[in-house]
Amino acid sequence: GLEKNLKPIEKAYSANSIYVVLGKNQEIKNINVFDENGNKLKQIDLTHFHNGLKPHLHDFSDGSKYHPKDGLPLTQEELKLVSNAEKLLKEYKS
């Protein structure tokens, strides 16, 4: 079953991984990208606005542990990641 994850994921269990967190309606809430040491590089939030942007990106690559204040626009690469995650979720549900 799917477990409720209420606090943000700080550290990944495996290197270079991507964790997708679902909201209560099984929609993608955020996507977390980690480096080879399991440290969070970025988090893409899809369900709320930040700096007028939805979806938006929080950049953790400077090693910050807390939610960076800036909500940044997504690059083409990140938009592709979102659409791949949505595609996988659709397949998983069907």
C-alpha positions as a Markdown table, in Angstrom:
| # | Residue | x | y | z |
|---|---|---|---|---|
| 1 | Gly | 0.0 | 0.0 | 0.0 |
| 2 | Leu | 0.9 | 3.6 | -0.3 |
| 3 | Glu | 2.1 | 5.2 | 2.9 |
| 4 | Lys | 1.3 | 8.7 | 4.0 |
| 5 | Asn | 4.5 | 10.8 | 4.0 |
| 6 | Leu | 3.8 | 14.0 | 5.9 |
| 7 | Lys | 7.3 | 15.3 | 6.2 |
| 8 | Pro | 9.6 | 16.1 | 3.3 |
| 9 | Ile | 12.1 | 13.5 | 2.2 |
| 10 | Glu | 15.6 | 14.7 | 3.3 |
| 11 | Lys | 17.7 | 11.8 | 2.2 |
| 12 | Ala | 17.3 | 9.0 | -0.4 |
| 13 | Tyr | 18.1 | 5.4 | 0.3 |
| 14 | Ser | 19.7 | 4.9 | -3.1 |
| 15 | Ala | 22.1 | 7.0 | -5.2 |
| 16 | Asn | 20.8 | 9.2 | -8.1 |
| 17 | Ser | 17.2 | 8.4 | -7.3 |
| 18 | Ile | 14.0 | 10.2 | -7.9 |
| 19 | Tyr | 11.2 | 10.0 | -5.3 |
| 20 | Val | 7.6 | 11.0 | -6.2 |
| 21 | Val | 5.3 | 11.9 | -3.4 |
| 22 | Leu | 1.5 | 11.5 | -4.0 |
| 23 | Gly | -1.2 | 13.6 | -2.4 |
| 24 | Lys | -4.3 | 12.2 | -0.8 |
| 25 | Asn | -6.1 | 12.1 | -4.2 |
| 26 | Gln | -3.3 | 10.2 | -5.7 |
| 27 | Glu | -2.1 | 13.2 | -7.6 |
| 28 | Ile | 1.6 | 14.0 | -7.8 |
| 29 | Lys | 2.4 | 16.4 | -4.9 |
| 30 | Asn | 6.1 | 16.7 | -5.5 |
| 31 | Ile | 9.1 | 15.1 | -7.2 |
| 32 | Asn | 12.4 | 14.9 | -5.3 |
| 33 | Val | 15.7 | 14.4 | -7.1 |
| 34 | Phe | 18.8 | 13.1 | -5.3 |
| 35 | Asp | 22.5 | 12.9 | -6.1 |
| 36 | Glu | 25.0 | 10.0 | -5.9 |
| 37 | Asn | 25.3 | 10.5 | -2.1 |
| 38 | Gly | 21.6 | 10.4 | -1.5 |
| 39 | Asn | 21.4 | 14.2 | -0.9 |
| 40 | Lys | 18.5 | 16.1 | -2.2 |
| 41 | Leu | 19.3 | 18.2 | -5.3 |
| 42 | Lys | 15.9 | 19.6 | -6.1 |
| 43 | Gln | 12.2 | 19.3 | -5.3 |
| 44 | Ile | 9.5 | 20.1 | -7.8 |
| 45 | Asp | 6.2 | 21.1 | -6.2 |
| 46 | Leu | 3.1 | 20.6 | -8.4 |
| 47 | Thr | 0.1 | 21.3 | -6.2 |
| 48 | His | 0.6 | 24.9 | -5.0 |
| 49 | Phe | 1.9 | 28.3 | -6.2 |
| 50 | His | 5.2 | 29.8 | -5.1 |
| 51 | Asn | 6.4 | 33.1 | -6.5 |
| 52 | Gly | 3.3 | 32.9 | -8.8 |
| 53 | Leu | 4.6 | 29.6 | -10.3 |
| 54 | Lys | 2.8 | 26.3 | -10.4 |
| 55 | Pro | 4.6 | 23.9 | -10.8 |
| 56 | His | 7.8 | 25.3 | -9.3 |
| 57 | Leu | 11.3 | 24.2 | -8.3 |
| 58 | His | 13.2 | 24.4 | -5.1 |
| 59 | Asp | 16.9 | 24.1 | -5.5 |
| 60 | Phe | 18.8 | 22.2 | -2.8 |
| 61 | Ser | 22.1 | 21.8 | -4.7 |
| 62 | Asp | 23.9 | 24.2 | -2.4 |
| 63 | Gly | 23.5 | 21.6 | 0.4 |
| 64 | Ser | 20.6 | 23.4 | 2.2 |
| 65 | Lys | 18.6 | 21.2 | 4.4 |
| 66 | Tyr | 15.6 | 23.4 | 4.6 |
| 67 | His | 13.1 | 24.5 | 2.0 |
| 68 | Pro | 14.9 | 27.1 | -0.1 |
| 69 | Lys | 12.8 | 30.3 | -0.2 |
| 70 | Asp | 12.7 | 30.8 | -3.9 |
| 71 | Gly | 10.2 | 29.0 | -6.2 |
| 72 | Leu | 11.9 | 28.8 | -9.5 |
| 73 | Pro | 10.5 | 28.1 | -13.0 |
| 74 | Leu | 11.1 | 24.5 | -14.4 |
| 75 | Thr | 13.6 | 23.9 | -17.1 |
| 76 | Gln | 12.7 | 21.7 | -20.2 |
| 77 | Glu | 14.4 | 18.8 | -18.5 |
| 78 | Glu | 12.3 | 19.2 | -15.3 |
| 79 | Leu | 9.1 | 19.5 | -17.3 |
| 80 | Lys | 10.0 | 16.3 | -19.0 |
| 81 | Leu | 10.5 | 14.6 | -15.6 |
| 82 | Val | 7.0 | 15.8 | -14.5 |
| 83 | Ser | 5.4 | 14.4 | -17.7 |
| 84 | Asn | 7.2 | 11.1 | -17.3 |
| 85 | Ala | 6.1 | 10.8 | -13.7 |
| 86 | Glu | 2.5 | 11.5 | -14.7 |
| 87 | Lys | 2.7 | 8.9 | -17.5 |
| 88 | Leu | 4.1 | 6.3 | -15.1 |
| 89 | Leu | 1.4 | 7.1 | -12.5 |
| 90 | Lys | -1.3 | 6.7 | -15.1 |
| 91 | Glu | 0.0 | 3.3 | -16.1 |
| 92 | Tyr | 0.3 | 2.3 | -12.5 |
| 93 | Lys | -3.3 | 3.2 | -11.8 |
| 94 | Ser | -4.7 | 1.4 | -14.9 |
